[in-house]
Amino acid sequence: MSRRVAVYGAGSWGTAFSLVLADAGCEVALWGRRAKLVDAINESRTNPQYLPEVKLPDSVQATTDPATAARGADIVVLAVSAQSARPLLQSWADQWAPDTVFVSLMKGVELATGLLMSQVLAETTGAGPDRIAVLSGPNLAGEIVARKPAASVVACADEDTAARIQVACHTPYFRPYTNTDVIGCELGGAIKNVVALAVGITDGMQLGDNAKAALVTRGLAEATRLGFAMGADPLTLAGLAGMGDLVATCSSNLSRNHTFGAHLGRGLTVEEARAATTQTAEGVVSCKAIEGLAERHGVEMPITRAVVDIIHGGRDTVAVVQELMGRAPKSEALHLRK
């Protein structure tokens, strides 16, 4: 008997993960906001806006009705924008069964509250930690829909729930691991977007691979410090949801955040970069929320601050890079408590 899963969000990642679920034997209801796109998915078996060359199995059926998507689903996957999640979740809350398990694909931090997506899910659905999971890792949608090998992490406080989701999305090309460190996995997924923006900026400025390697490594140090301060296991950030996601997002032209940063590095304004990127780059907004988390927990995150200064402060990229390089020299040792 196949499992029924509802996926909310018909963008590139929501569509790609629907394919994974279908290939793992699930019946998938894919919710999308726009009727034209939903009709195109059902009629052509492709998502013409985000993944036009990918054929979706018949076991993926799209709908604009959140109640139809929820009907009979024991797992609900959220793949909407982090900043639009709360009002959408509030409007959908009465559609789901009391034992529904929620899986967040959203890699961001809510700007208004500084909450992680699992915390927003808890507030809006009333679900306990045993029913809230996050999935994170080096998962570029364009490669996954081509069924190229990928690995990811399913994190939930309840190991049985994590294992249940693991089975629902395990395919010959998509290998999910389990973890109980939800905070660590979420922070890794959110902070890598900010680091990818920074790497994109330096790539756009043609500053070289040494600069890229330094940003990735020191960005990981920032994520690990904040994760530790918030109760995460530092080793989680050395895994797929941390270092793995950083490597993929900071090195690939398929990454929206890297692409956005590269536009800025080439001299485009934020609005011009937004128009040129076309899809949501979560780090553009989440960088401010992450900076707020760092300040709240007394954690130094100079790369994150540099990205905020450029995107939200309008500062010149050259001047910000010079400031980063001119910071007082210090030991490389990772001081988790500072």
PyMOL commands that set and color helices and strands:
alter all, ss='L'
color gray80, all
select helices_A, chain A and resi 12-23+35-44+66-70+82-95+117-125+129-131+141-144+159-168+182-204+209-229+234-238+240-251+256-265+270-277+283-297+302-311+317-325
alter helices_A, ss='H'
color red, helices_A
select strands_A, chain A and resi 4-8+27-31+60-63+75-78+101-104+132-136+150-156+174-179
alter strands_A, ss='S'
color yellow, strands_A
deselect
rebuild
show_as cartoon
